[in-house]
Amino acid sequence: MSSNPGQHDAPQYYRPGPSTGRYPQYPQNPYPHGWHGGATPPPAPQPAPAAPAPQPGTTAQPGAVPQPGSGQQAGQGPQWNAASGWGPPPAGLGSGPQGRPARPRQVVTALVALVAAALPFVVMGIGAMFATINDAVLNDTGLPRADIDAALAQTGLTMDQLTQFVRVMGGVFLVLALVWIALAVVAFLGAGGARIALAVLAGVYGIPLLLLMAPTIPLFAVLVVALSVAGVALLFGRPAKEWFATRKLGAASRS
């Protein structure tokens, strides 16, 4: 209001500008030289403008306050950066889980081929473990009966002993087939040592199996050995080798 007691004009009040969030230091007198009624009051002091928000890609000045909304797209909430405050997270440190390398198609095809090569021996092994050898079974083998009788006379095996022998061989075939399938699954899951074991088994048992079955069922023997060799070859192909190496590197870094 008026600083002259002799004046009786209407009281005048100082109205500050709109709030900016920063308050000037008080007490503050906007009329240091006095004011007389009827005169135009001097303009009120304006607050200093706020510092502009740093643009993306620029270095923040020391003492600057980070702006929560800077560097963000419209319609998105602020993202907290643990290293520098508000902003997008650094590369490789996002909130989503880091995915493992994608399994190549060759590894999936190898699993199918290896399992397909072993399934007939699973069926044959289970059947042989419960088989009973007699004259009717020997006649159905497709081999000349005279050759079978000569072999039995040479070895001195009876029908009961031959039955026990077939059952034992069926159990061996079943175990080997299940081990083969287990190694194929383990290799499919990313164990590099399993493919080496498969390669050894394919070399140790593949050629004798081919020679053993070639006289009676050559097409079946060739098909089984071909599937086994193809599956092992796919596991040692370039895409599979790179995938195994990447998984081994990831496992070493996690440990």
Backbone hydrogen bonds, N-H to C=O, Kabsch-Sander energy under -0.5 kcal/mol:
donor,donor_aa,acceptor,acceptor_aa,energy
3,S,35,W,-1.2
7,Q,4,N,-1.3
15,R,13,Y,-0.5
34,G,31,Y,-1.3
39,A,36,H,-1.8
58,T,55,Q,-2.0
64,A,61,Q,-2.0
70,S,67,Q,-1.2
72,Q,69,G,-0.9
76,Q,73,Q,-1.6
81,N,85,G,-3.9
82,A,80,W,-0.6
85,G,81,N,-2.5
87,G,79,Q,-3.3
93,L,90,P,-1.8
99,G,97,P,-0.5
107,V,104,P,-0.7
108,V,104,P,-1.1
109,T,105,R,-2.4
110,A,106,Q,-2.2
111,L,107,V,-2.0
112,V,108,V,-2.0
113,A,109,T,-2.3
114,L,110,A,-2.6
115,V,111,L,-2.3
116,A,112,V,-2.2
117,A,113,A,-1.7
118,A,114,L,-1.1
119,L,115,V,-2.0
121,F,118,A,-0.6
122,V,118,A,-1.5
123,V,119,L,-2.1
124,M,120,P,-2.6
125,G,121,F,-2.5
126,I,122,V,-2.2
127,G,123,V,-2.3
128,A,124,M,-2.5
129,M,125,G,-1.8
130,F,126,I,-0.7
130,F,127,G,-0.7
131,A,128,A,-1.1
138,L,134,N,-2.1
139,N,135,D,-2.1
140,D,136,A,-1.3
141,T,138,L,-0.8
142,G,139,N,-0.6
148,I,144,P,-1.7
149,D,145,R,-2.6
150,A,146,A,-2.1
151,A,147,D,-2.2
152,L,148,I,-2.4
153,A,149,D,-2.3
154,Q,150,A,-2.1
155,T,151,A,-2.2
156,G,152,L,-1.9
157,L,152,L,-1.1
162,L,158,T,-2.5
163,T,159,M,-2.2
164,Q,160,D,-2.2
165,F,161,Q,-2.4
166,V,162,L,-2.4
167,R,163,T,-2.2
168,V,164,Q,-2.3
169,M,165,F,-2.5
170,G,166,V,-2.3
171,G,167,R,-2.1
172,V,168,V,-2.1
173,F,169,M,-2.6
174,L,170,G,-2.3
175,V,171,G,-2.4
176,L,172,V,-2.6
177,A,173,F,-2.3
178,L,174,L,-2.3
179,V,175,V,-2.6
180,W,176,L,-2.4
181,I,177,A,-2.3
182,A,178,L,-2.5
183,L,179,V,-2.5
184,A,180,W,-2.0
185,V,181,I,-2.3
186,V,182,A,-2.4
187,A,183,L,-2.5
188,F,184,A,-2.0
189,L,185,V,-1.7
190,G,186,V,-0.5
190,G,187,A,-1.0
191,A,186,V,-1.9
192,G,190,G,-0.7
194,A,191,A,-0.6
195,R,191,A,-0.7
196,I,192,G,-0.9
197,A,193,G,-1.9
198,L,194,A,-2.1
199,A,195,R,-2.0
200,V,196,I,-2.1
201,L,197,A,-2.5
202,A,198,L,-2.4
203,G,199,A,-1.7
204,V,200,V,-2.6
205,Y,201,L,-2.7
206,G,201,L,-0.6
206,G,202,A,-1.1
207,I,203,G,-0.6
209,L,205,Y,-1.8
210,L,206,G,-2.2
211,L,207,I,-2.3
212,L,208,P,-2.3
213,M,209,L,-2.3
214,A,210,L,-1.4
217,I,213,M,-2.3
221,A,217,I,-2.0
222,V,218,P,-2.6
223,L,219,L,-2.3
224,V,220,F,-2.4
225,V,221,A,-2.2
226,A,222,V,-2.4
227,L,223,L,-2.3
228,S,224,V,-2.1
229,V,225,V,-2.6
230,A,226,A,-2.4
231,G,227,L,-2.4
232,V,228,S,-2.2
233,A,229,V,-2.4
234,L,230,A,-2.2
235,L,231,G,-1.5
236,F,232,V,-1.0
236,F,233,A,-0.5
237,G,234,L,-1.1
241,K,237,G,-2.6
242,E,238,R,-2.4
243,W,239,P,-1.9
244,F,240,A,-2.7
245,A,241,K,-2.3
246,T,242,E,-2.2
247,R,243,W,-2.3
248,K,244,F,-2.2
249,L,245,A,-2.2
250,G,246,T,-2.4
251,A,247,R,-2.4
252,A,248,K,-1.9
253,S,249,L,-2.0
254,R,250,G,-1.9
255,S,251,A,-1.5
